[in-house]
């Protein structure tokens, strides 16, 4: 039923008053993973779970073709590397982009409602895109020129666009970006758009040095922030109102704010657990669905994209290894924990993905030969550089297993993302590896088996060859074969993995 995922009408049991809201709870589908669910499976997942809105990263043809005729409202993020590669400088460049990337899927029945023009252009952990205002203005003009006035435009921002303060009332935009931000806010306001804000409570409690309990919204934290007439009992309300204050100081007290990403990870650190993820959503979702707002914006509807549909074992690590483990679903399309989007507090699991086929029950493990420890460490480093070993970090799900088991986990991680290719050959590791039909999992430390029904990693990047072929294809539908599209950032993801390796072998 659609009301499970949409906020339609909520009644306040106070003197018979009621309020009508039109918020939605959507979800992000990032694809920085070695194996992604097939797009048609995701279409079914969204429909079966009554998820009305989806945010994707890049208008990749193999994704959009699957949503032809689907009612799901799509928010397409135009990634920064794509903008920089094209070096767009005028409206004609934007017209070309729309003609080849956006208009064809719309004509085929894809319900594209929003263009998110660059993901976090002002974040401190990546180079700033200083011409974002020009790109925004040109994209908006191009949409209007192509009679796509209904497609809304926005730009998503991480919480680090706001100066770190002890109270929301002291908040403002960072001095280094404030001038450019003012220009961006002006065009957002003129075009009746909204400010998209990405909030990760687990990251913020670490950065602000708050107690971890402050990251949740179930009022179990003994830590509060009193700011004049307002009292804050959780990170979400604090960070949301910090942006409200910054917008007020900029002259836009009523600008709409949408949450582009929010969630809680399930692995990669001691506080990133399945239990904590379930706890976060169990308190956060009712807060949104029941239209509670925040201390400075009470009783308002807030559109939200949960983060995210699935884990991304190729995601860039900028704040913590947990960034690869935000998925509500595991890699194979099975739900990790109960989550009730209706906000009624029920212990219900979302629908499982239909049609996934796992690889054979076969694992690659370490034989146990420690006669050449340097060789073992070199093979572990190679395996972790090409796969994902974040589960082995201290506090993570496999952080307490022994050395030999760690080596086995690393070997198996690479073996599975290579789809068990060449069977024994893929498990060679200079004679250190061996295949086994016995699951080597230890307690909560699960040794995965890959899936056959998956697409390969693309990271959401758009390549011209795929885009133009899709635009020129006049057929009603297409399978749009997946390709290996990797950005420079992804090519260098091995550096943090090497750091992880050093932690593992010296533990």
LUMBABA-716968 format. One line per field, with one value per residue (C-alpha): residue in three letters; x, y, z. Coordinates in Angstrom, 1 decimal, decimal comma. Layout:
<nodes>
res	[ALA | ...];
X	[X | ...];
Y	[Y | ...];
Z	[Z | ...];
</nodes>
This chain:
<nodes>
res	[UNK | UNK | UNK | UNK | UNK | UNK | UNK | UNK | UNK | UNK | UNK | UNK | UNK | UNK | UNK | UNK | UNK | UNK | UNK | UNK | UNK | UNK | UNK | UNK | UNK | UNK | UNK | UNK | UNK | UNK | UNK | UNK | UNK | UNK | UNK | UNK | UNK | UNK | UNK | UNK | UNK | UNK | UNK | UNK | UNK | UNK | UNK | UNK | UNK | UNK | UNK | UNK | UNK | UNK | UNK | UNK | UNK | UNK | UNK | UNK | UNK | UNK | UNK | UNK | UNK | UNK | UNK | UNK | UNK | UNK | UNK | UNK | UNK | UNK | UNK | UNK | UNK | UNK | UNK | UNK | UNK | UNK | UNK | UNK | UNK | UNK | UNK | UNK | UNK | UNK | UNK | UNK | UNK | UNK | UNK | UNK | UNK | UNK | UNK | UNK | UNK | UNK | UNK | UNK | UNK | UNK | UNK | UNK | UNK | UNK | UNK | UNK | UNK | UNK | UNK | UNK | UNK | UNK | UNK | UNK | UNK | UNK | UNK | UNK | UNK | UNK | UNK | UNK | UNK | UNK | UNK | UNK | UNK | UNK | UNK | UNK | UNK | UNK | UNK | UNK | UNK | UNK | UNK | UNK | UNK | UNK | UNK | UNK | UNK | UNK | UNK | UNK | UNK | UNK | UNK | UNK | UNK | UNK | UNK | UNK | UNK | UNK | UNK | UNK | UNK | UNK | UNK | UNK | UNK | UNK | UNK | UNK | UNK | UNK | UNK | UNK | UNK | UNK | UNK | UNK | UNK | UNK | UNK | UNK | UNK | UNK | UNK | UNK | UNK | UNK | UNK | UNK | UNK | UNK | UNK | UNK | UNK | UNK | UNK | UNK | UNK | UNK | UNK | UNK | UNK | UNK | UNK | UNK | UNK | UNK | UNK | UNK | UNK | UNK | UNK | UNK | UNK | UNK | UNK | UNK | UNK | UNK | UNK | UNK | UNK | UNK | UNK | UNK | UNK | UNK | UNK | UNK | UNK | UNK | UNK | UNK | UNK | UNK | UNK | UNK | UNK | UNK | UNK | UNK | UNK | UNK | UNK | UNK | UNK | UNK | UNK | UNK | UNK | UNK | UNK | UNK | UNK | UNK | UNK | UNK | UNK | UNK | UNK | UNK | UNK | UNK | UNK | UNK | UNK | UNK | UNK | UNK | UNK | UNK | UNK | UNK | UNK | UNK | UNK | UNK | UNK | UNK | UNK | UNK | UNK | UNK | UNK | UNK | UNK | UNK | UNK | UNK | UNK | UNK | UNK | UNK | UNK | UNK | UNK | UNK | UNK | UNK | UNK | UNK | UNK | UNK | UNK | UNK | UNK | UNK | UNK | UNK | UNK | UNK | UNK | UNK | UNK | UNK | UNK | UNK | UNK | UNK | UNK | UNK | UNK | UNK | UNK | UNK | UNK | UNK | UNK | UNK | UNK | UNK | UNK | UNK | UNK | UNK | UNK | UNK | UNK | UNK | UNK | UNK | UNK | UNK | UNK | UNK | UNK | UNK | UNK | UNK | UNK | UNK | UNK | UNK | UNK | UNK | UNK | UNK | UNK | UNK | UNK | UNK | UNK | UNK | UNK | UNK | UNK | UNK | UNK | UNK | UNK | UNK | UNK | UNK | UNK | UNK | UNK | UNK | UNK | UNK | UNK | UNK | UNK | UNK | UNK | UNK | UNK | UNK | UNK | UNK | UNK | UNK | UNK | UNK | UNK | UNK | UNK | UNK | UNK | UNK | UNK | UNK | UNK | UNK | UNK | UNK | UNK | UNK | UNK | UNK | UNK | UNK | UNK | UNK | UNK | UNK | UNK | UNK | UNK | UNK | UNK | UNK | UNK | UNK | UNK | UNK | UNK | UNK | UNK | UNK | UNK | UNK | UNK | UNK | UNK | UNK | UNK | UNK | UNK | UNK | UNK | UNK | UNK | UNK | UNK | UNK | UNK | UNK | UNK | UNK | UNK | UNK | UNK | UNK | UNK | UNK | UNK | UNK | UNK | UNK | UNK | UNK | UNK | UNK | UNK | UNK | UNK | UNK | UNK | UNK | UNK | UNK | UNK | UNK | UNK | UNK | UNK | UNK | UNK | UNK | UNK | UNK | UNK | UNK | UNK | UNK | UNK | UNK | UNK | UNK | UNK | UNK | UNK | UNK | UNK | UNK | UNK | UNK | UNK | UNK | UNK | UNK | UNK | UNK | UNK];
X	[0,0 | 1,4 | 0,7 | 3,4 | 6,1 | 4,3 | 3,1 | -0,5 | -2,6 | -1,6 | -3,9 | -2,8 | -4,8 | -5,0 | -8,3 | -9,2 | -6,6 | -5,1 | -2,4 | -2,0 | 1,5 | 3,0 | 6,4 | 8,0 | 10,6 | 12,7 | 16,0 | 19,5 | 20,8 | 24,6 | 26,4 | 30,0 | 30,0 | 31,8 | 28,4 | 25,2 | 21,6 | 20,2 | 18,2 | 15,0 | 15,2 | 15,5 | 12,4 | 10,5 | 12,0 | 10,8 | 7,3 | 6,9 | 8,0 | 6,0 | 9,1 | 8,0 | 11,3 | 14,7 | 18,0 | 20,6 | 24,1 | 24,5 | 22,0 | 23,4 | 21,3 | 21,1 | 19,5 | 17,1 | 15,9 | 14,6 | 12,4 | 10,5 | 6,9 | 7,5 | 5,8 | 9,0 | 10,1 | 13,7 | 16,2 | 19,3 | 22,6 | 25,0 | 28,3 | 31,1 | 33,7 | 31,3 | 30,7 | 34,5 | 35,2 | 32,8 | 33,9 | 30,4 | 30,6 | 27,3 | 23,6 | 24,3 | 26,5 | 23,6 | 21,2 | 23,6 | 23,7 | 19,9 | 19,4 | 21,7 | 21,2 | 17,9 | 15,3 | 15,6 | 14,7 | 11,9 | 10,5 | 10,6 | 8,5 | 11,1 | 9,7 | 12,6 | 11,5 | 14,7 | 18,2 | 20,8 | 23,5 | 26,7 | 27,0 | 28,6 | 30,5 | 31,7 | 32,8 | 36,2 | 37,4 | 37,3 | 38,3 | 35,7 | 33,7 | 33,8 | 31,6 | 28,7 | 26,4 | 27,1 | 26,5 | 23,2 | 22,0 | 22,8 | 21,2 | 18,0 | 17,9 | 18,4 | 15,6 | 13,2 | 14,3 | 13,3 | 9,9 | 11,0 | 10,0 | 8,5 | 11,9 | 13,3 | 17,0 | 19,0 | 22,6 | 23,3 | 25,6 | 27,3 | 27,0 | 30,6 | 29,3 | 28,3 | 30,9 | 31,2 | 29,6 | 28,5 | 24,9 | 22,8 | 22,2 | 25,9 | 26,0 | 26,9 | 28,2 | 32,0 | 33,8 | 35,8 | 32,6 | 30,1 | 30,4 | 29,8 | 27,1 | 25,3 | 25,1 | 23,9 | 21,2 | 20,0 | 19,3 | 17,8 | 15,4 | 14,6 | 13,9 | 11,6 | 14,1 | 15,2 | 18,4 | 19,5 | 21,3 | 23,2 | 23,3 | 25,2 | 24,7 | 27,5 | 30,0 | 28,8 | 28,9 | 32,6 | 33,4 | 31,6 | 32,8 | 29,3 | 28,3 | 27,2 | 23,8 | 23,2 | 23,1 | 19,8 | 16,4 | 14,9 | 15,6 | 17,9 | 20,9 | 21,8 | 23,5 | 21,5 | 22,3 | 20,3 | 20,2 | 18,1 | 14,5 | 15,4 | 16,7 | 18,4 | 18,4 | 19,8 | 22,2 | 19,6 | 17,7 | 20,9 | 22,4 | 19,1 | 18,6 | 22,2 | 21,4 | 18,1 | 20,1 | 22,7 | 19,9 | 18,3 | 21,6 | 21,9 | 18,4 | 16,4 | 14,5 | 11,8 | 13,9 | 12,8 | 15,3 | 15,3 | 17,4 | 19,4 | 21,1 | 20,6 | 21,1 | 23,2 | 25,8 | 25,9 | 29,6 | 33,1 | 33,4 | 32,3 | 29,2 | 28,3 | 26,1 | 22,9 | 21,3 | 22,2 | 21,0 | 17,6 | 17,5 | 18,2 | 15,5 | 13,0 | 13,2 | 14,0 | 11,3 | 8,3 | 9,8 | 9,6 | 6,3 | 4,6 | 5,6 | 7,4 | 9,9 | 12,7 | 12,8 | 13,1 | 10,8 | 8,1 | 5,3 | 6,8 | 7,1 | 10,6 | 11,3 | 14,0 | 16,1 | 17,4 | 21,0 | 21,0 | 19,5 | 22,6 | 26,3 | 29,0 | 32,3 | 34,0 | 32,9 | 35,6 | 36,5 | 36,7 | 35,3 | 35,4 | 35,3 | 31,6 | 30,9 | 30,8 | 28,1 | 25,1 | 22,8 | 19,4 | 19,9 | 22,9 | 24,8 | 22,5 | 19,3 | 18,3 | 17,2 | 19,6 | 17,2 | 13,5 | 12,6 | 9,0 | 8,6 | 5,0 | 6,4 | 4,1 | 7,0 | 6,3 | 9,1 | 8,8 | 11,4 | 11,3 | 10,6 | 13,6 | 14,9 | 13,5 | 15,7 | 19,1 | 21,3 | 24,3 | 27,6 | 28,3 | 28,8 | 32,6 | 35,1 | 38,7 | 40,7 | 44,3 | 46,1 | 47,9 | 51,4 | 53,3 | 56,8 | 57,1 | 55,2 | 56,3 | 54,6 | 51,4 | 51,3 | 51,9 | 49,1 | 46,7 | 47,7 | 47,0 | 43,7 | 42,5 | 43,6 | 41,4 | 38,4 | 37,1 | 38,5 | 36,7 | 34,9 | 38,3 | 38,9 | 38,8 | 35,2 | 33,9 | 32,1 | 35,3 | 37,6 | 38,2 | 39,0 | 42,5 | 45,3 | 44,9 | 41,1 | 41,9 | 44,0 | 41,2 | 38,7 | 40,9 | 41,5 | 37,8 | 36,8 | 38,8 | 37,8 | 34,1 | 34,2 | 36,0 | 32,9 | 35,0 | 36,6 | 38,9 | 37,9 | 41,1 | 43,2 | 41,5 | 42,3 | 46,0 | 47,6 | 51,1 | 50,2 | 48,7 | 45,0 | 42,7 | 39,0 | 36,6 | 32,8 | 32,6 | 31,4 | 34,3 | 32,1 | 32,8 | 29,9 | 28,8 | 31,8 | 30,3 | 32,4 | 30,3 | 29,5 | 29,1 | 26,0 | 25,7 | 22,8 | 24,7 | 26,0 | 29,7 | 31,0 | 30,4 | 30,3 | 27,5 | 29,9 | 28,6 | 30,6 | 29,8 | 29,7 | 26,9 | 25,0 | 25,0 | 24,1 | 21,1 | 20,0 | 20,2 | 18,4 | 14,8 | 13,6 | 11,1 | 13,4 | 16,9 | 19,0 | 21,8 | 24,7 | 26,7 | 30,3 | 33,3 | 33,2 | 35,8 | 36,7 | 40,1 | 38,9 | 38,0 | 41,3 | 43,0 | 40,7 | 43,6 | 45,4 | 43,0 | 42,8 | 46,6 | 46,2 | 43,6 | 46,0 | 48,7 | 46,2 | 45,4 | 48,9 | 50,2 | 47,2];
Y	[0,0 | 3,4 | 5,0 | 2,8 | 4,8 | 8,1 | 10,5 | 11,3 | 12,5 | 12,6 | 13,5 | 15,3 | 14,0 | 17,5 | 19,3 | 17,6 | 19,4 | 17,8 | 18,4 | 17,3 | 16,6 | 15,5 | 14,3 | 11,2 | 8,7 | 7,6 | 5,8 | 6,1 | 3,5 | 3,9 | 1,5 | 1,7 | -2,1 | -5,0 | -6,7 | -4,7 | -6,0 | -6,0 | -2,9 | -4,8 | -6,4 | -3,0 | -1,8 | -4,7 | -4,1 | -0,4 | -1,4 | -4,3 | -2,1 | 1,0 | 3,2 | 6,1 | 7,9 | 6,8 | 8,8 | 7,5 | 8,6 | 9,3 | 8,6 | 5,2 | 3,7 | 0,2 | 1,7 | 4,1 | 1,6 | -0,6 | 2,2 | 2,8 | 2,9 | 2,7 | 5,2 | 5,6 | 9,2 | 9,4 | 12,0 | 11,8 | 13,1 | 14,6 | 13,7 | 16,3 | 14,3 | 14,2 | 18,0 | 18,6 | 16,2 | 17,9 | 21,4 | 22,8 | 26,6 | 27,6 | 26,7 | 24,9 | 22,5 | 21,9 | 21,4 | 18,7 | 17,0 | 16,9 | 15,8 | 12,8 | 12,0 | 13,1 | 13,6 | 10,1 | 8,2 | 10,8 | 10,2 | 6,4 | 6,9 | 7,2 | 9,4 | 11,8 | 14,5 | 16,0 | 16,7 | 17,0 | 19,0 | 17,7 | 15,8 | 17,8 | 20,4 | 22,2 | 19,4 | 19,8 | 16,3 | 16,8 | 19,7 | 22,4 | 23,0 | 26,8 | 27,2 | 25,3 | 28,3 | 28,7 | 25,0 | 25,2 | 28,3 | 26,8 | 23,5 | 25,2 | 27,3 | 24,3 | 22,4 | 25,3 | 25,6 | 22,0 | 22,4 | 20,4 | 23,1 | 20,4 | 18,8 | 20,5 | 21,3 | 21,2 | 20,6 | 18,3 | 19,3 | 17,6 | 19,0 | 20,4 | 23,4 | 24,7 | 25,8 | 23,5 | 25,3 | 24,5 | 25,7 | 25,9 | 29,6 | 30,2 | 28,3 | 29,9 | 28,8 | 28,3 | 31,5 | 30,0 | 29,1 | 31,6 | 34,0 | 31,2 | 29,7 | 33,1 | 33,0 | 29,4 | 30,2 | 33,1 | 31,0 | 28,2 | 30,7 | 32,3 | 28,9 | 27,7 | 24,9 | 23,5 | 22,9 | 19,3 | 18,3 | 15,1 | 14,1 | 11,1 | 11,1 | 8,6 | 10,8 | 14,0 | 12,5 | 11,6 | 15,0 | 17,0 | 14,6 | 14,1 | 10,9 | 8,2 | 8,1 | 11,6 | 10,1 | 8,4 | 10,0 | 7,8 | 10,2 | 7,8 | 10,2 | 12,1 | 14,7 | 17,7 | 21,1 | 24,0 | 26,9 | 29,7 | 28,6 | 25,4 | 22,1 | 19,5 | 15,8 | 14,4 | 15,1 | 15,3 | 18,2 | 20,0 | 19,7 | 20,5 | 23,6 | 24,7 | 24,8 | 26,7 | 29,3 | 29,6 | 30,1 | 32,7 | 34,6 | 34,4 | 35,9 | 32,8 | 31,9 | 29,9 | 27,9 | 24,3 | 21,7 | 18,1 | 15,4 | 13,8 | 11,1 | 9,9 | 6,5 | 4,3 | 1,8 | -1,9 | -2,7 | -1,2 | 0,2 | -0,7 | 1,6 | 0,5 | -2,5 | -4,0 | -3,4 | 0,3 | 0,7 | -0,8 | 1,4 | 4,6 | 4,0 | 2,8 | 6,3 | 8,5 | 7,3 | 8,0 | 11,4 | 12,2 | 10,4 | 12,1 | 15,5 | 16,5 | 18,8 | 20,3 | 22,9 | 25,8 | 24,3 | 22,5 | 20,5 | 20,6 | 17,8 | 16,9 | 14,8 | 12,2 | 9,8 | 7,0 | 5,9 | 3,4 | 0,4 | -1,8 | -1,8 | -0,4 | -2,3 | 0,0 | 3,2 | 5,8 | 5,9 | 9,5 | 9,5 | 5,8 | 2,3 | 2,2 | 4,2 | 0,9 | -0,6 | 1,7 | -0,7 | -1,7 | -4,7 | -7,1 | -7,5 | -10,5 | -8,5 | -9,9 | -7,4 | -7,0 | -5,9 | -4,9 | -1,4 | -0,1 | 2,9 | 3,4 | 4,7 | 2,4 | 0,6 | -2,8 | -5,3 | -6,0 | -6,8 | -5,2 | -7,5 | -9,6 | -9,2 | -11,8 | -13,7 | -13,4 | -16,5 | -17,1 | -18,6 | -22,2 | -22,8 | -22,6 | -20,5 | -19,7 | -20,1 | -19,9 | -23,2 | -22,1 | -22,2 | -19,4 | -20,5 | -17,3 | -14,6 | -11,9 | -13,7 | -14,2 | -10,5 | -9,5 | -11,8 | -10,3 | -6,8 | -7,7 | -9,3 | -6,4 | -3,8 | -5,5 | -6,3 | -5,1 | -6,0 | -3,3 | -6,0 | -7,0 | -3,6 | -3,3 | -3,1 | -4,5 | -7,8 | -9,8 | -7,6 | -10,3 | -13,3 | -14,8 | -14,1 | -17,2 | -16,5 | -12,9 | -14,2 | -16,5 | -13,7 | -11,6 | -14,4 | -15,2 | -11,6 | -11,4 | -14,8 | -14,0 | -10,6 | -12,3 | -14,6 | -17,6 | -17,4 | -20,3 | -22,0 | -23,3 | -20,8 | -17,8 | -19,2 | -19,8 | -16,9 | -18,3 | -21,7 | -20,3 | -20,7 | -23,7 | -24,2 | -25,6 | -26,5 | -25,9 | -22,4 | -20,9 | -18,2 | -17,6 | -16,2 | -12,8 | -12,8 | -14,0 | -15,2 | -14,2 | -16,1 | -13,9 | -13,6 | -14,6 | -12,3 | -9,1 | -6,2 | -5,2 | -2,1 | 1,3 | 3,7 | 5,7 | 7,2 | 8,0 | 7,3 | 8,9 | 5,7 | 4,2 | 7,5 | 8,2 | 4,7 | 4,8 | 8,2 | 7,0 | 3,7 | 4,1 | 0,8 | 0,7 | -1,1 | -2,4 | -4,6 | -2,0 | -4,2 | -3,1 | -2,0 | -1,4 | 2,3 | 3,5 | 7,0 | 8,2 | 8,3 | 4,6 | 3,7 | 5,1 | 3,5 | 1,0 | 3,6 | 3,4 | -0,3 | -0,5 | 1,4 | -1,1 | -3,9 | -2,4 | -2,4 | -6,0 | -7,5 | -5,5 | -6,4];
Z	[0,0 | -1,0 | 2,3 | 3,9 | 2,0 | 1,4 | 4,1 | 3,1 | 6,0 | 9,6 | 12,5 | 15,7 | 18,6 | 20,2 | 20,2 | 17,0 | 15,0 | 11,9 | 9,4 | 5,8 | 4,6 | 1,3 | 2,3 | 0,9 | 2,1 | -0,8 | -1,0 | -2,5 | -4,9 | -5,0 | -7,3 | -6,2 | -5,7 | -7,3 | -7,8 | -8,2 | -8,2 | -11,7 | -12,3 | -13,1 | -9,6 | -8,0 | -9,9 | -8,4 | -4,9 | -4,9 | -6,1 | -3,7 | -0,8 | -1,9 | -2,2 | -4,3 | -4,9 | -5,9 | -6,1 | -8,5 | -9,3 | -13,0 | -15,8 | -16,8 | -19,6 | -18,1 | -15,0 | -16,7 | -19,3 | -16,5 | -15,1 | -18,4 | -17,4 | -13,7 | -11,4 | -9,3 | -9,3 | -10,2 | -8,9 | -11,2 | -9,9 | -12,4 | -10,9 | -10,6 | -12,5 | -15,5 | -15,3 | -15,1 | -17,9 | -20,3 | -19,2 | -19,8 | -20,2 | -21,9 | -22,3 | -25,6 | -23,6 | -21,2 | -24,2 | -25,5 | -22,1 | -21,8 | -25,4 | -24,9 | -21,2 | -19,9 | -22,7 | -24,3 | -21,1 | -20,3 | -23,8 | -23,1 | -19,9 | -17,2 | -14,5 | -13,9 | -11,6 | -10,2 | -11,4 | -8,6 | -10,2 | -8,6 | -5,3 | -2,5 | -4,6 | -1,5 | 0,8 | 2,4 | 1,5 | -2,2 | -4,6 | -4,6 | -7,8 | -7,9 | -11,0 | -9,6 | -9,8 | -13,5 | -14,1 | -12,1 | -14,0 | -17,4 | -16,6 | -15,4 | -18,5 | -20,7 | -18,9 | -19,5 | -23,1 | -23,6 | -22,0 | -18,9 | -16,4 | -14,1 | -13,5 | -10,4 | -10,0 | -6,8 | -5,5 | -2,6 | 0,3 | 3,2 | 6,7 | 6,4 | 4,4 | 7,9 | 10,4 | 13,4 | 16,4 | 19,9 | 19,2 | 16,0 | 16,6 | 16,0 | 12,7 | 9,3 | 6,0 | 5,9 | 5,1 | 2,2 | 0,3 | 1,6 | -1,4 | -3,9 | -1,7 | -1,7 | -5,5 | -5,5 | -2,9 | -5,0 | -8,0 | -5,9 | -4,5 | -7,9 | -9,5 | -6,6 | -5,9 | -2,5 | -0,6 | -0,4 | 2,7 | 3,5 | 7,1 | 8,6 | 12,4 | 13,0 | 11,2 | 13,0 | 16,5 | 15,8 | 14,4 | 17,1 | 19,8 | 21,0 | 22,8 | 20,3 | 21,9 | 20,6 | 17,1 | 17,8 | 18,2 | 20,9 | 23,7 | 25,5 | 25,5 | 28,6 | 26,5 | 25,4 | 23,8 | 25,1 | 22,7 | 24,1 | 23,8 | 21,9 | 23,3 | 21,2 | 22,1 | 18,9 | 16,1 | 13,3 | 14,8 | 15,7 | 12,2 | 10,5 | 12,5 | 12,1 | 8,3 | 9,1 | 10,9 | 8,2 | 5,6 | 7,8 | 8,0 | 4,2 | 3,8 | 3,0 | 6,2 | 4,4 | 1,9 | 1,6 | 2,9 | 1,6 | 3,1 | 0,2 | 2,3 | 5,9 | 7,5 | 9,8 | 8,7 | 9,8 | 9,7 | 9,5 | 13,1 | 16,6 | 16,4 | 12,9 | 13,7 | 12,4 | 15,9 | 15,8 | 12,2 | 13,2 | 16,3 | 14,2 | 11,7 | 14,4 | 15,9 | 12,9 | 10,5 | 12,9 | 13,5 | 9,8 | 9,1 | 12,0 | 10,8 | 13,9 | 12,3 | 14,4 | 17,2 | 14,8 | 12,2 | 14,1 | 12,4 | 8,9 | 6,3 | 5,3 | 2,1 | 2,9 | 0,9 | 3,1 | 2,6 | 1,1 | -0,8 | -0,7 | 0,5 | -1,7 | -1,3 | -3,8 | -2,2 | -1,5 | 2,2 | 3,4 | 7,0 | 8,0 | 6,7 | 7,6 | 4,4 | 2,5 | 4,8 | 4,7 | 2,9 | 4,2 | 1,9 | 1,8 | -1,5 | -2,4 | -2,0 | 1,4 | 4,0 | 6,9 | 9,6 | 10,3 | 9,1 | 9,2 | 6,9 | 8,1 | 11,3 | 13,4 | 15,1 | 13,7 | 13,5 | 9,7 | 7,1 | 3,7 | 0,7 | -0,4 | -3,9 | -6,2 | -8,7 | -7,2 | -7,8 | -5,6 | -6,8 | -5,8 | -2,1 | -2,4 | -0,4 | -0,7 | 2,5 | 3,7 | 4,0 | 7,1 | 5,8 | 7,7 | 6,6 | 4,5 | 6,4 | 4,0 | 1,2 | 3,2 | 4,0 | 0,4 | -0,8 | 1,8 | 0,7 | -2,9 | -2,0 | 0,1 | -2,5 | -5,1 | -2,8 | 0,5 | 3,9 | 6,0 | 8,0 | 9,5 | 11,1 | 14,9 | 16,1 | 12,8 | 12,4 | 11,8 | 13,9 | 16,5 | 14,5 | 14,5 | 12,0 | 9,8 | 9,6 | 8,6 | 5,8 | 4,7 | 4,8 | 2,5 | 0,1 | -0,1 | -0,5 | -3,7 | -4,9 | -4,7 | -6,4 | -9,3 | -9,5 | -8,5 | -12,0 | -13,0 | -9,8 | -8,2 | -10,2 | -8,7 | -5,2 | -5,9 | -4,0 | -4,7 | -3,3 | -0,1 | -0,9 | -1,1 | -1,9 | 0,6 | 0,4 | 4,2 | 5,2 | 7,2 | 8,8 | 12,5 | 14,6 | 13,3 | 10,9 | 7,6 | 4,7 | 1,7 | -1,5 | -4,6 | -6,7 | -10,4 | -11,2 | -10,8 | -12,8 | -12,6 | -10,9 | -12,6 | -9,7 | -11,3 | -13,9 | -17,4 | -20,4 | -23,7 | -25,7 | -23,6 | -23,4 | -27,1 | -28,0 | -25,7 | -27,1 | -30,7 | -30,0 | -31,1 | -29,7 | -26,9 | -24,5 | -24,3 | -22,1 | -22,2 | -21,3 | -18,3 | -18,7 | -16,4 | -16,0 | -13,3 | -12,3 | -11,3 | -7,7 | -7,9 | -9,4 | -6,3 | -3,7 | -3,1 | -0,9 | 2,0 | 1,5 | 1,9 | 5,2 | 6,2 | 5,4 | 7,6 | 10,5 | 9,8 | 9,6 | 12,6 | 14,8];
</nodes>
